[in-house]
Amino acid sequence: MAAPLDFPHALGSQALGAGTWARLAAVLQAADLRAVARVARTARPPLFKALAIGISWLGNGWFYPLLLAALVAAWGLSCLKIVVCAGLSAAALHLIYPVMKRAFRRRRPFQAAPELPSLLATLDPHSFPSGHTMTMVGVLTPVVMLWPAALASALVAAGGMAWSRVATAHHYPSDVLAGAALGAGVGYPITLAILRIWG
């Protein structure tokens, strides 16, 4: 269960001894796997299993046309500013994301612990960071900045996505936290920059 992380080399092994990093990586991996096992149990009842699969499937891209429809319904053509900010945030994130995936090369939980079932097919072989969570938070950050009334809905959507990615054994909690931080960390400054230009 406590297989070592696949990316201790990316943590800067020259700063500490390789043995220290290996032990730290093993402790973190074991804690992450225990958390995945606990969250995965919440998706065992058929209804919650279907919910976890459905939310993850929406994160493959199907969520965003629905979000666009909601924005148009609420804002009409004035939603263009939100759409541009969200689109540029997503584009920037997807330039960073594949580089991080290749650099860390972290195995997914169901690969590290075969007793954890994968509930659906993966889009790529690597776990860190969570691209589904990253994209959703990166897109919803400008939505909330420009439409504060959407905050509660955005938190439910992002929280549901984070849960589903761990419940399906595709990601560790640290993956979804990193994805959320990356999404907000890119979406926020991009939106501020566009608002300064747009006025």
C-alpha positions as CSV (number, residue, x, y, z in Angstrom):
1,M,0.0,0.0,0.0
2,A,2.8,2.4,0.9
3,A,4.6,2.4,-2.4
4,P,7.1,5.3,-2.7
5,L,6.2,8.3,-4.8
6,D,7.2,8.3,-8.4
7,F,8.6,11.8,-8.2
8,P,11.2,12.3,-5.4
9,H,13.7,13.4,-8.0
10,A,11.4,16.4,-8.7
11,L,11.5,17.5,-5.1
12,G,15.1,18.5,-5.1
13,S,17.0,15.6,-3.7
14,Q,20.3,17.6,-3.7
15,A,18.9,19.8,-0.8
16,L,18.4,16.8,1.5
17,G,19.8,13.3,1.3
18,A,18.2,10.9,-1.1
19,G,17.3,8.6,1.8
20,T,15.5,11.4,3.6
21,W,13.5,12.3,0.5
22,A,12.6,8.6,-0.1
23,R,11.4,8.3,3.5
24,L,9.4,11.5,3.3
25,A,7.9,10.4,0.0
26,A,6.9,7.0,1.4
27,V,5.2,8.7,4.4
28,L,3.3,11.1,2.2
29,Q,2.3,8.4,-0.3
30,A,1.0,6.2,2.5
31,A,-1.1,9.0,4.0
32,D,-2.4,9.9,0.5
33,L,-3.3,6.3,-0.2
34,R,-5.1,5.9,3.1
35,A,-7.1,9.0,2.3
36,V,-8.0,7.7,-1.2
37,A,-9.1,4.4,0.3
38,R,-11.5,6.3,2.7
39,V,-12.9,8.5,0.0
40,A,-13.2,5.6,-2.5
41,R,-15.5,3.8,0.1
42,T,-18.0,6.7,-0.3
43,A,-18.5,5.7,-3.9
44,R,-19.3,2.1,-3.2
45,P,-23.1,2.5,-3.0
46,P,-24.5,2.4,-6.6
47,L,-25.9,5.9,-6.5
48,F,-22.7,7.5,-5.3
49,K,-20.7,5.4,-7.7
50,A,-22.8,6.6,-10.6
51,L,-22.4,10.2,-9.2
52,A,-18.6,9.9,-9.0
53,I,-18.4,8.6,-12.6
54,G,-20.9,11.2,-13.9
55,I,-19.1,14.1,-12.4
56,S,-15.7,12.9,-13.6
57,W,-17.2,12.4,-17.1
58,L,-18.6,16.0,-17.1
59,G,-15.0,17.2,-16.3
60,N,-13.8,15.6,-19.5
61,G,-15.2,18.7,-21.2
62,W,-19.0,18.3,-21.1
63,F,-19.4,20.7,-18.1
64,Y,-18.2,23.7,-20.0
65,P,-20.9,24.0,-22.6
66,L,-23.4,23.8,-19.8
67,L,-21.6,26.5,-17.9
68,L,-21.6,28.7,-21.1
69,A,-25.3,28.1,-21.5
70,A,-25.8,29.2,-17.9
71,L,-23.7,32.3,-18.4
72,V,-25.6,33.3,-21.6
73,A,-28.9,32.7,-19.8
74,A,-27.9,34.9,-16.9
75,W,-25.9,37.6,-18.7
76,G,-26.8,37.5,-22.4
77,L,-24.0,38.8,-24.6
78,S,-22.5,40.7,-21.6
79,C,-21.0,37.3,-20.5
80,L,-18.3,37.7,-23.2
81,K,-15.8,39.2,-20.7
82,I,-16.3,36.2,-18.4
83,V,-16.0,33.8,-21.2
84,V,-12.8,35.4,-22.5
85,C,-11.2,35.3,-19.0
86,A,-12.2,31.7,-18.4
87,G,-11.1,30.6,-21.9
88,L,-7.7,32.2,-21.6
89,S,-7.2,30.8,-18.1
90,A,-8.0,27.3,-19.4
91,A,-5.7,27.7,-22.3
92,A,-2.8,28.9,-20.1
93,L,-3.3,26.0,-17.7
94,H,-3.2,23.5,-20.5
95,L,0.2,24.8,-21.6
96,I,1.5,24.2,-18.0
97,Y,-0.3,21.0,-17.2
98,P,1.3,18.5,-19.6
99,V,4.8,19.8,-18.6
100,M,4.0,19.1,-15.0
101,K,2.5,15.7,-15.7
102,R,5.7,14.6,-17.6
103,A,8.0,16.1,-14.9
104,F,6.3,14.4,-11.9
105,R,5.2,11.1,-13.6
106,R,3.2,10.1,-10.5
107,R,1.3,6.8,-10.8
108,R,-2.4,7.0,-10.1
109,P,-3.8,5.5,-6.9
110,F,-5.4,2.5,-8.5
111,Q,-1.9,1.7,-10.1
112,A,-0.1,2.1,-6.8
113,A,-2.7,0.1,-4.9
114,P,-4.4,-2.4,-7.2
115,E,-7.1,-3.1,-4.5
116,L,-8.5,0.3,-5.3
117,P,-10.8,0.0,-8.3
118,S,-10.6,2.5,-11.1
119,L,-14.2,3.4,-11.9
120,L,-13.7,4.7,-15.4
121,A,-11.0,5.1,-18.1
122,T,-8.2,7.7,-17.6
123,L,-7.3,10.4,-20.1
124,D,-3.6,10.0,-19.5
125,P,-1.3,7.8,-17.4
126,H,-0.1,10.3,-14.8
127,S,-1.8,11.5,-11.6
128,F,-0.2,14.8,-10.5
129,P,-1.8,17.4,-10.7
130,S,-5.5,16.7,-11.2
131,G,-6.3,18.2,-14.6
132,H,-10.1,18.0,-14.0
133,T,-9.9,20.0,-10.8
134,M,-7.3,22.4,-12.2
135,T,-9.4,23.2,-15.3
136,M,-12.6,23.6,-13.3
137,V,-11.1,25.9,-10.7
138,G,-9.2,27.8,-13.4
139,V,-12.5,28.4,-15.3
140,L,-14.7,29.1,-12.3
141,T,-12.2,31.6,-10.7
142,P,-12.9,34.3,-13.3
143,V,-16.6,33.4,-13.3
144,V,-16.8,34.1,-9.5
145,M,-14.6,37.2,-9.8
146,L,-17.0,38.7,-12.3
147,W,-20.2,37.1,-11.0
148,P,-19.8,36.8,-7.1
149,A,-23.4,35.4,-6.8
150,A,-22.0,32.2,-8.5
151,L,-19.7,31.5,-5.6
152,A,-21.8,28.9,-3.8
153,S,-22.5,27.0,-7.1
154,A,-18.8,27.2,-8.0
155,L,-17.8,25.7,-4.7
156,V,-20.2,22.9,-5.0
157,A,-19.0,22.2,-8.6
158,A,-15.3,22.3,-7.7
159,G,-15.8,20.3,-4.5
160,G,-17.8,17.7,-6.3
161,M,-15.1,17.4,-9.0
162,A,-12.4,17.1,-6.4
163,W,-14.4,14.4,-4.5
164,S,-15.1,12.4,-7.7
165,R,-11.5,12.4,-8.8
166,V,-10.4,10.8,-5.5
167,A,-13.5,8.6,-5.2
168,T,-12.8,7.0,-8.6
169,A,-9.2,6.3,-7.4
170,H,-7.8,8.4,-10.2
171,H,-6.2,11.0,-7.9
172,Y,-4.8,11.6,-4.5
173,P,-6.0,14.4,-2.3
174,S,-2.7,16.1,-2.9
175,D,-3.3,16.0,-6.6
176,V,-6.6,17.7,-6.4
177,L,-5.3,20.3,-3.9
178,A,-2.4,21.0,-6.3
179,G,-4.8,21.2,-9.2
180,A,-7.1,23.7,-7.4
181,A,-4.2,25.8,-6.3
182,L,-2.8,25.9,-9.9
183,G,-6.2,26.7,-11.3
184,A,-6.8,29.6,-9.0
185,G,-3.1,30.7,-9.2
186,V,-3.4,31.1,-13.0
187,G,-7.0,32.1,-13.3
188,Y,-6.9,35.0,-10.8
189,P,-4.0,37.0,-12.3
190,I,-5.1,36.3,-15.8
191,T,-8.5,37.7,-15.0
192,L,-7.0,40.8,-13.3
193,A,-4.8,41.4,-16.3
194,I,-7.7,41.2,-18.8
195,L,-9.9,43.4,-16.6
196,R,-7.1,46.1,-16.6
197,I,-6.9,45.9,-20.4
198,W,-10.7,45.6,-21.0
199,G,-11.7,48.2,-18.5
